[in-house]
Amino acid sequence: MSKGQPKVLVVGGGIAGDALAVMLGRAGWEVTVAEIAPGLRTGGQTVDLRGDSRDVLVRLGLLEQALDRLVPQRGAAWIDRTGRRLATMPVEAFDGNGYVSKEELLRADLARVLHDAAAGARVTHRFGETAEELTDTPTGVRVRFRTAPPEEFDLVVGADGAHSRVRRLRFGPEESYRRPLGLAHAWFTLTETADTPALDGWFLTHNAPGRRTAEARPGHPGTQEVGLTFAATGLPARQDRAAQFTLLDEVFADMGWRTREFLAAARTAPDFALDTYDQIQVPKWHAGRVVLLGDSAWCASPLSGLGTALALRGAAQLADALESAAVRDHPDRLPGALTAFEESMRPRVRAAQKLFPGRVRQAAPRTERGIRVNAWLIRRLQSGPVQKAATRMAARHGQDPSRPDRRTSHAA
Ligand SMILES: Cc1cc2nc3c(=O)[nH]c(=O)nc-3n(C[C@H](O)[C@H](O)[C@H](O)COP(=O)(O)OP(=O)(O)OC[C@H]3O[C@@H](n4cnc5c(N)ncnc54)[C@H](O)[C@@H]3O)c2cc1C
């Protein structure tokens, strides 16, 4: 390990990567972030500021900046093909721990807050860059980059998302770790025109038989964030946009509500993306001086609603483990620190990966009856004798099950 200032390479400048970069940069590490995109990634829907997300942003002194970027939200509503509401869940439901919260911001805005803080912690960002090869040496990991000259680091962190290259380079092919949930999801930003129906702060979901779901939720002023979910385990190649749009046309064409408008808007959206809903399960997150963090290690899938919370908490646990073991002054303690990090995160990850019972079916019901039952359940859970139990269950969502002092996910 380098004498004095240890060097860490973080591959992936997303939520987990930049959060860790802020922490290690402030703790005196020399931090380089290699992000494959040509600039900070935009796109993505809203993420909430409850539980772990809030705790870690408070700790970083970034909560106020995140709160300045909130998207105004009033709640979620499930609608039929004509737009008639079947069920609603306001942001106040379940003591604020419901499906949509008052405190949500776009993923891209949170990424910007973290990126700027990392820059302020003297972190170097290299965009359009990635690791091509990782070779262990007696003193570190030698990294061959796509464009920059090779360089040795004391620690390499793979924070490069669910399709992680670092994971592939160090632990083998994605197929060994990917657990498909049987659904795929397209998402993009729709720019409103004079004819676009206003959302008025409501996140609208239309389910249709055959496991198809179309959603629109509030974004920045003048925009809506659209999601299209459907049953699939495989997809056309990522570069083949034409095949992707043809597939979406086939699945959603007759679905009613605003889906025709969405299919047209998808084609011109600058941030269109399509992927399967998967979980990533890796039995060990570190090998030598390489460690995985965030979705690359444990993606619980967007259906968990906990991807950002786990990414932020994971970054904090890794930074804490390195700090507690005083790895900067005692390089031989790195393996112990990485083991401690894993032990501290596993219970949370296991809990997050256990999706709410029926969550996959509920996201995209198979039949008209399933859709009606879903709407009935949403209404029922918010009233009558089950309401208290549902509120308790919602408060526990995403909390570390091994901790005796489970708090509501509001707690700062
Ligand atoms: C553009 C975008 C939009 C998203 N939208 C949503 C959403 O709407 N809802 C949701 O639940 N989750 C969304 N996610 C996923 C969500 O951000 C993560 O689940 C969560 O925040 C965990 O963060 P992460 O840092 O592990 O992964 P991510 O936030 O996905 O960050 C990974 C980063 O690694 C970069 N990267 C990938 N491959 C390489 C490589 N080979 N070399 C270098 N860098 C690489 C990516 O460009 C990205 O910046 C989105 C992710 C991205 C990148």
PDBQT file of the ligand as one rigid body, heavy atoms in Angstrom, charges set to zero:
ROOT
HETATM    1  C1  LIG A 501     -29.134   6.495 -15.472  1.00  0.00    +0.000 C 
HETATM    2  C2  LIG A 501     -29.685   5.615 -14.382  1.00  0.00    +0.000 A 
HETATM    3  C3  LIG A 501     -31.052   5.653 -14.100  1.00  0.00    +0.000 A 
HETATM    4  C4  LIG A 501     -31.576   4.872 -13.096  1.00  0.00    +0.000 A 
HETATM    5  N1  LIG A 501     -32.902   4.961 -12.823  1.00  0.00    +0.000 NA
HETATM    6  C5  LIG A 501     -33.436   4.256 -11.834  1.00  0.00    +0.000 A 
HETATM    7  C6  LIG A 501     -34.832   4.348 -11.536  1.00  0.00    +0.000 A 
HETATM    8  O1  LIG A 501     -35.558   5.062 -12.181  1.00  0.00    +0.000 OA
HETATM    9  N2  LIG A 501     -35.331   3.584 -10.522  1.00  0.00    +0.000 N 
HETATM   10  C7  LIG A 501     -34.516   2.775  -9.795  1.00  0.00    +0.000 A 
HETATM   11  O2  LIG A 501     -34.998   2.120  -8.881  1.00  0.00    +0.000 OA
HETATM   12  N3  LIG A 501     -33.204   2.675 -10.034  1.00  0.00    +0.000 NA
HETATM   13  C8  LIG A 501     -32.641   3.388 -11.035  1.00  0.00    +0.000 A 
HETATM   14  N4  LIG A 501     -31.309   3.267 -11.309  1.00  0.00    +0.000 N 
HETATM   15  C9  LIG A 501     -30.512   2.381 -10.469  1.00  0.00    +0.000 C 
HETATM   16  C10 LIG A 501     -30.190   3.033  -9.147  1.00  0.00    +0.000 C 
HETATM   17  O3  LIG A 501     -29.445   4.202  -9.366  1.00  0.00    +0.000 OA
HETATM   18  C11 LIG A 501     -29.402   2.043  -8.337  1.00  0.00    +0.000 C 
HETATM   19  O4  LIG A 501     -30.200   0.916  -8.056  1.00  0.00    +0.000 OA
HETATM   20  C12 LIG A 501     -28.946   2.508  -6.986  1.00  0.00    +0.000 C 
HETATM   21  O5  LIG A 501     -28.825   3.872  -6.862  1.00  0.00    +0.000 OA
HETATM   22  C13 LIG A 501     -27.625   1.833  -6.664  1.00  0.00    +0.000 C 
HETATM   23  O6  LIG A 501     -26.572   2.663  -7.088  1.00  0.00    +0.000 OA
HETATM   24  P1  LIG A 501     -25.241   2.130  -7.739  1.00  0.00    +0.000 P 
HETATM   25  O7  LIG A 501     -24.298   3.271  -7.576  1.00  0.00    +0.000 OA
HETATM   26  O8  LIG A 501     -24.862   0.806  -7.230  1.00  0.00    +0.000 OA
HETATM   27  O9  LIG A 501     -25.588   1.940  -9.274  1.00  0.00    +0.000 OA
HETATM   28  P2  LIG A 501     -25.902   3.034 -10.355  1.00  0.00    +0.000 P 
HETATM   29  O10 LIG A 501     -26.536   4.221  -9.735  1.00  0.00    +0.000 OA
HETATM   30  O11 LIG A 501     -26.579   2.311 -11.428  1.00  0.00    +0.000 OA
HETATM   31  O12 LIG A 501     -24.463   3.553 -10.859  1.00  0.00    +0.000 OA
HETATM   32  C14 LIG A 501     -23.563   2.754 -11.574  1.00  0.00    +0.000 C 
HETATM   33  C15 LIG A 501     -22.662   3.677 -12.364  1.00  0.00    +0.000 C 
HETATM   34  O13 LIG A 501     -21.642   2.881 -12.968  1.00  0.00    +0.000 OA
HETATM   35  C16 LIG A 501     -21.470   3.286 -14.304  1.00  0.00    +0.000 C 
HETATM   36  N5  LIG A 501     -20.909   2.173 -15.049  1.00  0.00    +0.000 N 
HETATM   37  C17 LIG A 501     -21.549   1.088 -15.535  1.00  0.00    +0.000 A 
HETATM   38  N6  LIG A 501     -20.670   0.262 -16.134  1.00  0.00    +0.000 NA
HETATM   39  C18 LIG A 501     -19.448   0.843 -15.993  1.00  0.00    +0.000 A 
HETATM   40  C19 LIG A 501     -18.140   0.458 -16.376  1.00  0.00    +0.000 A 
HETATM   41  N7  LIG A 501     -17.899  -0.677 -17.025  1.00  0.00    +0.000 N 
HETATM   42  N8  LIG A 501     -17.118   1.289 -16.079  1.00  0.00    +0.000 NA
HETATM   43  C20 LIG A 501     -17.320   2.455 -15.427  1.00  0.00    +0.000 A 
HETATM   44  N9  LIG A 501     -18.543   2.867 -15.030  1.00  0.00    +0.000 NA
HETATM   45  C21 LIG A 501     -19.588   2.053 -15.295  1.00  0.00    +0.000 A 
HETATM   46  C22 LIG A 501     -22.861   3.695 -14.738  1.00  0.00    +0.000 C 
HETATM   47  O14 LIG A 501     -22.832   4.548 -15.869  1.00  0.00    +0.000 OA
HETATM   48  C23 LIG A 501     -23.371   4.403 -13.493  1.00  0.00    +0.000 C 
HETATM   49  O15 LIG A 501     -23.013   5.761 -13.477  1.00  0.00    +0.000 OA
HETATM   50  C24 LIG A 501     -30.730   4.013 -12.336  1.00  0.00    +0.000 A 
HETATM   51  C25 LIG A 501     -29.370   3.966 -12.617  1.00  0.00    +0.000 A 
HETATM   52  C26 LIG A 501     -28.830   4.761 -13.618  1.00  0.00    +0.000 A 
HETATM   53  C27 LIG A 501     -27.352   4.690 -13.914  1.00  0.00    +0.000 C 
ENDROOT
TORSDOF 0
